[in-house]
Amino acid sequence: MRPEMKKLLSIVACSAALLPQMGAAEIVNAEIGFNYGAFVGNDLSGSNKSELSGSMEYAFSPKFSVQGDMALRYLDDTSFDSHAFTLHGIYNLNQSTAVGLFVGRDWVNSNSVDFYGVEAAGNFGQISYDGALTHLDGGGDDATTLSLAGAYALNDQLDLGGNFGYFDVGGINLTKVGMTAGYDLTPGVKMTGEFGLMDFDGQTTESYIGVGIKATFGQKGGTTFDRRGYIDFLPGLVGF
């Protein structure tokens, strides 16, 4: 693990412990979900990912909290298994806006990639958003990703939105643009869907789909931030 990542991990993990005592700490938000994503274009059809994930958020005060994410994946086109862990340090600017630092690791077939970055999430009325800038270190070529997502709540059950992702590794660029939808089956249980396009450095463009279901708990109806890492960027693992 690189020195700068070790430094960021120390900041994320220890910041809450260094704060003055401002009240009892407690679990405030959590979620668990299952997602399936797949490329449906001609060249990468059959490359897909099934993922079971869970997140929990632990608040030390109204302003400061820590979120942990875990995920288990099966990558069908390669028959590889993958898992990931992410730790977020969160500062709530106000009731509708949060910023954070995060650090984590993706494992694929016993190989690992460390990642860390900065993030922000919040809402303006019926509009919600989440974004992150991530640096990845796989022991070879470093990579940088930018992810942005937003949604508009049409009513208490249905929201529509979109996302954008940019991945730069070794001079190769991947760009992803998608449309999303979420529907609350019951309070605390949501189905999600996504359709989008991924451009592989201008050489080819592939379409993809994603579907999922998740259960949310707590004050915000789920944890503050989305999952991070490079496997979360892709509907299915390619290039092996």
C-alpha positions as CSV (number, residue, x, y, z in Angstrom):
1,M,0.0,0.0,0.0
2,R,1.4,3.4,-1.0
3,P,2.4,5.9,1.7
4,E,-0.3,8.5,0.7
5,M,-3.0,5.8,0.9
6,K,-1.8,4.8,4.4
7,K,-2.0,8.4,5.4
8,L,-5.5,8.8,4.1
9,L,-6.6,5.5,5.8
10,S,-5.3,6.9,9.1
11,I,-7.2,10.1,8.6
12,V,-10.5,8.3,7.8
13,A,-10.2,5.7,10.5
14,C,-9.0,7.9,13.3
15,S,-10.7,11.3,12.7
16,A,-13.8,10.4,14.7
17,A,-11.7,9.1,17.6
18,L,-9.8,12.4,17.8
19,L,-13.0,14.5,18.1
20,P,-14.2,15.8,21.5
21,Q,-16.9,13.8,23.2
22,M,-20.1,15.2,21.8
23,G,-22.6,12.5,22.6
24,A,-23.2,8.8,22.4
25,A,-22.2,7.0,19.1
26,E,-24.8,4.9,17.4
27,I,-25.6,3.1,14.2
28,V,-27.8,5.5,12.2
29,N,-28.1,4.0,8.7
30,A,-27.7,0.7,6.9
31,E,-28.6,-1.1,3.7
32,I,-28.3,-4.4,2.0
33,G,-28.9,-5.2,-1.7
34,F,-28.4,-7.4,-4.7
35,N,-27.5,-6.1,-8.1
36,Y,-27.0,-7.7,-11.6
37,G,-25.3,-5.9,-14.4
38,A,-24.4,-7.1,-18.0
39,F,-23.1,-5.8,-21.3
40,V,-25.7,-6.4,-24.0
41,G,-23.7,-5.2,-27.0
42,N,-22.4,-7.5,-29.7
43,D,-18.7,-7.7,-28.7
44,L,-19.1,-8.1,-24.9
45,S,-22.5,-9.8,-24.6
46,G,-22.2,-12.4,-21.8
47,S,-19.8,-10.4,-19.7
48,N,-21.9,-9.8,-16.5
49,K,-21.7,-9.3,-12.7
50,S,-23.8,-10.4,-9.8
51,E,-23.2,-8.6,-6.5
52,L,-24.4,-8.9,-2.9
53,S,-23.5,-5.8,-0.9
54,G,-24.1,-4.2,2.5
55,S,-23.3,-0.9,4.1
56,M,-23.5,0.5,7.7
57,E,-23.1,4.0,9.0
58,Y,-22.0,4.7,12.6
59,A,-22.4,8.3,13.9
60,F,-20.2,9.8,16.5
61,S,-22.1,13.1,16.5
62,P,-24.6,14.9,14.2
63,K,-21.6,16.2,12.2
64,F,-19.2,13.2,12.0
65,S,-19.8,9.6,11.1
66,V,-18.1,6.6,9.5
67,Q,-19.5,4.3,6.8
68,G,-18.3,0.8,5.9
69,D,-19.2,-1.0,2.7
70,M,-18.7,-4.7,1.8
71,A,-19.5,-6.5,-1.5
72,L,-19.3,-10.0,-2.8
73,R,-19.4,-10.5,-6.6
74,Y,-19.4,-13.2,-9.2
75,L,-18.0,-12.3,-12.6
76,D,-19.6,-14.7,-15.0
77,D,-17.6,-14.1,-18.2
78,T,-14.3,-14.9,-16.3
79,S,-15.7,-17.2,-13.6
80,F,-13.7,-15.1,-11.2
81,D,-14.9,-14.2,-7.7
82,S,-14.4,-10.7,-6.3
83,H,-15.0,-8.9,-3.1
84,A,-14.4,-5.4,-1.8
85,F,-14.3,-3.3,1.3
86,T,-14.6,0.5,1.7
87,L,-14.3,2.8,4.7
88,H,-15.7,6.4,4.5
89,G,-15.1,9.3,6.9
90,I,-18.1,11.6,6.7
91,Y,-18.7,15.2,7.6
92,N,-22.2,16.6,7.4
93,L,-22.1,20.3,6.4
94,N,-25.8,20.5,7.1
95,Q,-28.9,18.2,7.0
96,S,-28.8,18.0,3.2
97,T,-25.1,18.0,2.3
98,A,-22.3,15.6,3.2
99,V,-18.6,15.4,2.2
100,G,-16.2,12.7,2.8
101,L,-12.9,10.8,2.4
102,F,-12.8,7.2,1.6
103,V,-10.3,4.3,1.2
104,G,-10.7,0.7,0.2
105,R,-9.6,-2.4,-1.7
106,D,-11.0,-4.5,-4.5
107,W,-9.9,-8.1,-4.8
108,V,-10.3,-10.1,-8.1
109,N,-9.1,-13.7,-8.3
110,S,-6.5,-13.0,-5.5
111,N,-5.2,-9.8,-7.1
112,S,-6.0,-6.6,-5.3
113,V,-6.4,-2.9,-6.2
114,D,-6.2,-0.2,-3.5
115,F,-8.2,3.0,-4.0
116,Y,-8.9,6.2,-2.2
117,G,-10.5,9.6,-2.9
118,V,-13.0,12.4,-2.0
119,E,-16.7,12.4,-2.3
120,A,-19.9,14.5,-1.8
121,A,-23.6,13.7,-1.6
122,G,-26.8,15.4,-0.7
123,N,-30.1,16.7,-2.0
124,F,-31.9,19.9,-3.1
125,G,-35.6,19.4,-2.6
126,Q,-36.6,16.5,-4.9
127,I,-33.1,16.2,-6.4
128,S,-30.5,13.9,-4.9
129,Y,-26.8,13.5,-6.0
130,D,-23.6,11.6,-5.3
131,G,-20.2,12.1,-6.7
132,A,-16.6,10.9,-6.2
133,L,-13.1,11.4,-7.5
134,T,-11.1,8.2,-7.0
135,H,-7.4,7.2,-7.4
136,L,-6.6,3.5,-7.9
137,D,-3.3,1.8,-7.3
138,G,-2.9,-1.8,-8.6
139,G,0.8,-2.0,-8.3
140,G,1.3,-1.1,-12.0
141,D,-0.4,1.6,-13.9
142,D,-2.3,4.0,-11.7
143,A,-5.8,5.0,-12.6
144,T,-8.3,7.8,-11.9
145,T,-12.1,7.6,-12.0
146,L,-14.7,10.3,-11.8
147,S,-18.3,9.3,-11.0
148,L,-21.4,11.5,-10.8
149,A,-25.0,10.4,-10.2
150,G,-28.3,12.2,-9.7
151,A,-32.0,11.5,-9.5
152,Y,-35.3,13.4,-9.3
153,A,-38.2,12.1,-7.2
154,L,-41.3,12.3,-9.3
155,N,-43.4,11.2,-6.3
156,D,-43.0,9.2,-3.0
157,Q,-42.4,5.9,-4.9
158,L,-40.7,6.7,-8.2
159,D,-37.5,8.5,-9.1
160,L,-35.7,9.0,-12.4
161,G,-32.1,10.0,-12.9
162,G,-28.8,9.4,-14.6
163,N,-25.1,8.9,-14.1
164,F,-21.7,9.6,-15.7
165,G,-18.4,7.9,-15.2
166,Y,-14.9,8.5,-16.5
167,F,-12.0,6.0,-16.1
168,D,-8.4,6.8,-17.1
169,V,-5.9,4.0,-16.8
170,G,-2.5,3.9,-18.6
171,G,-3.6,6.4,-21.2
172,I,-6.8,4.4,-22.0
173,N,-10.1,6.2,-21.3
174,L,-13.5,4.6,-20.6
175,T,-16.6,6.7,-20.5
176,K,-20.0,5.6,-19.1
177,V,-23.3,7.3,-19.4
178,G,-26.5,5.8,-18.0
179,M,-30.2,6.4,-17.3
180,T,-31.6,5.1,-13.9
181,A,-34.9,4.5,-12.2
182,G,-35.9,3.5,-8.7
183,Y,-39.3,2.3,-7.5
184,D,-40.2,1.8,-3.8
185,L,-42.1,-1.5,-3.5
186,T,-42.7,-0.8,0.2
187,P,-41.2,1.7,2.6
188,G,-37.5,0.7,2.9
189,V,-37.5,-1.7,-0.1
190,K,-36.5,-0.4,-3.5
191,M,-36.1,-1.9,-7.0
192,T,-33.6,-0.2,-9.3
193,G,-33.0,-0.3,-13.0
194,E,-30.3,1.2,-15.4
195,F,-29.6,1.3,-19.1
196,G,-26.5,3.0,-20.5
197,L,-23.6,3.1,-22.9
198,M,-19.9,2.6,-22.3
199,D,-17.2,3.9,-24.7
200,F,-13.9,2.1,-24.8
201,D,-11.4,4.8,-25.7
202,G,-13.3,5.7,-28.9
203,Q,-12.7,2.2,-30.3
204,T,-16.0,0.7,-29.6
205,T,-19.2,1.5,-27.7
206,E,-21.1,-1.1,-25.8
207,S,-24.6,-0.9,-24.2
208,Y,-25.3,-2.4,-20.8
209,I,-28.2,-2.9,-18.3
210,G,-28.5,-3.2,-14.6
211,V,-31.2,-4.2,-12.2
212,G,-31.3,-4.5,-8.4
213,I,-33.2,-4.5,-5.2
214,K,-32.2,-3.2,-1.8
215,A,-33.5,-2.8,1.7
216,T,-32.7,0.4,3.6
217,F,-32.8,1.2,7.3
218,G,-32.3,4.3,9.5
219,Q,-32.6,8.0,9.5
220,K,-31.8,8.7,5.8
221,G,-33.3,5.6,4.4
222,G,-29.9,4.1,3.5
223,T,-26.3,5.1,4.0
224,T,-24.9,8.5,2.9
225,F,-22.5,7.4,0.1
226,D,-22.5,4.9,-2.8
227,R,-20.0,2.1,-3.1
228,R,-16.6,2.9,-4.6
229,G,-13.9,0.9,-6.5
230,Y,-13.2,-0.1,-10.1
231,I,-15.4,-3.2,-10.2
232,D,-18.4,-1.0,-9.3
233,F,-17.6,1.0,-12.4
234,L,-18.1,-1.9,-14.7
235,P,-21.3,-4.0,-15.4
236,G,-19.0,-7.0,-16.1
237,L,-15.3,-7.6,-15.9
238,V,-13.5,-7.5,-19.3
239,G,-9.9,-7.7,-20.5
240,F,-8.9,-11.0,-18.8
